[in-house]
Amino acid sequence: MMKDIQRITLQLDAHRVSLNVNRPDEPVYRQAAEMLNERFQHYRKRMPQASVEELWMYVALEVGVNLQTDARAKSIA
């Protein structure tokens, strides 16, 4: 059986990312890109002197902390 794969391009700040995803997952990828861009802009406003690399580091750290917090909450419940 052939999987329903779709090629999408996402914009993350000034970068374009093209990837193949399962068609049903496409909205999740788009929502994730939107959330990452929102967090990037949040840090850009708070730290206008920071480099792009530093800003993405803060975004990545925030996402990682949120994942760890969610994982802990699920293991406790």
N, C-alpha and C positions, 0 to 999 in steps of 0.2 A: 504494500500500500504506500502510495506516494504522500509525503507530508505536504501540507499546505504552507509553503514558505513564501515569504514576501521580502523584497529588498526595500529598505527604508534608509533615509538620510536624516540624521538629527543634527541640529545646530546647538553646540555647547559653547557659549560665548562666541568667539571668532572662529571656532573650529567646526568643521563638518565631519560627521562620523557616519559612514555607510556600513550597514550590516544586514545580514539575512536573519529574519526572525519568523517564528511561527505566526501565521496570520492572526490567530486569536490573541496573541500576546502583543500585537502592535500598539494598541492603546496604552498598555502599561509602559512600554518603552517611551512613548511620547510624553506620558505624564511624568515619568522619571526625569527625562530631559528638561521638562518645564520646571520641575522642583529644583533640579541642580542649578539651572540658570537663575532662579529666584534666590537661592541661597548665595550664589556667586555675587549677584548684584547687592545683596544685603551686606556681605563682607566688603565689597568694593566701596560702598558708601561709608561704612564704618572705618575702613583703613585705606584711604585714597593713595597713600604712599607705598602700599604693599605691592610687590610684583605679582604678575598673573600666577606664577608658580606658587607663591605663598597663599594667594587667595584660594586656589584649587586645593591646596593642602588643608586649609581650614574647612572647606566644603567636605573633603574626604573624611576628615576627622569627625565632623558633625554627623555625617551619615554612618560612620563606623560606630560611634557612641550610640546613636539611635538603634542600630541593629543589635548591639550588645544589650541595650536596655530592654528591647522587645524580646530577645531570646531569654533573658533572665525572668521577665514577667511570665512568659509562657511556661518556663520550667517550674516556677513557683505555683502557678495555678493548677 
